[in-house]
């Protein structure tokens, strides 16, 4: 079992054996209309609020392997909870929400179980009420149409018949403001992201990456074609404004499973050299220290065009335009020329 308050722990249930798991897998395969045997040893299944994955015992030689994940139709995050649980600082939170209001394209990176989808759901919940949203998923996790039944939200599920590419063509004709891709995990999904943002639609999505600044390169690594890397990276840096890296880990200091934003990176293309550039706005290291920088003029101008006016000194950093802090203890102390700043 894995929970947010206890982390990973063992539960003794002798009745849950390989025979029981075999029956469960076969019931799931029947419901999903799929085959689960030696010839088809992998099975993905889902219910209204669960995701299940099975590996047949012909492959998992010590018995059927199964993972069950909860995907509740609710927004589990809110501003008060995020700040109180040290998920994010108030200043950084408000900045990200303003970026959503300003129609920034945002990709959330992280490991499995780090809370990427929950963060995307929270960001999506802050989109403007009358803006149409289309969610595109191969496994239903977002459930925004159920969470906000009064809003204009269309939930689309891809399958063997309707691929990402097919769905995206139809999606464009539905005239959405936002397109939410549950996860960028294939070459087809990468092209779906690039085609949607280059056509003027806004996206929120997730990807497996080890830091926010490596998101464009991670997207390129998923491509199966030998596309020119400089051209591809330039297009991603031009149309994706922000990358966010979220991490989940068992915190000894807090005595519970902790999720928090570790890095926020701005992407842009230099006007003079036409080269893709990155600006790490926020980054926290393993020792608890962090750096905070203001966004560049590129992002501020983009937000201004979208009707969101921000000062040049977004985080009130003064002339230095960058500050260092320490989040290693509960009573955070900031060391930047002996001047105190608002702790995160």
Buried (B, 14 or more C-beta within 10 A) or exposed (E): EEEEEEBEEEEEEEEEEEEEBBEBBBEBBEEBEEEBEEEEBEBEBBEEBEBBBBBBBEEBEEEBBBEEBEBBBEBEBEBEEBBEBBBBBEBBBEBBBBBBBBBBBBBBBBBEEBBBBBBBBBBBBBBEEEBBBBBBBBBBBBBBBBBBEEBBBBBBBBEEEEBBEEBBEEBBEEEBBBBBBBBBBBBBBBBBBBBBBEEEBBBBBBBBBBBBBBBBEBBBEBBEEEBEEEEBBBBBBBBBBBBBBBBBEEBEEEEBBBBBBBBBBBBBBEEEEEEBEBBBBBBBEEEBBBBBBBBBEBBBEBBEEBEBEBEEEBBEBEEEEEBBBBBBEEEBEBEBEEEEBBEB
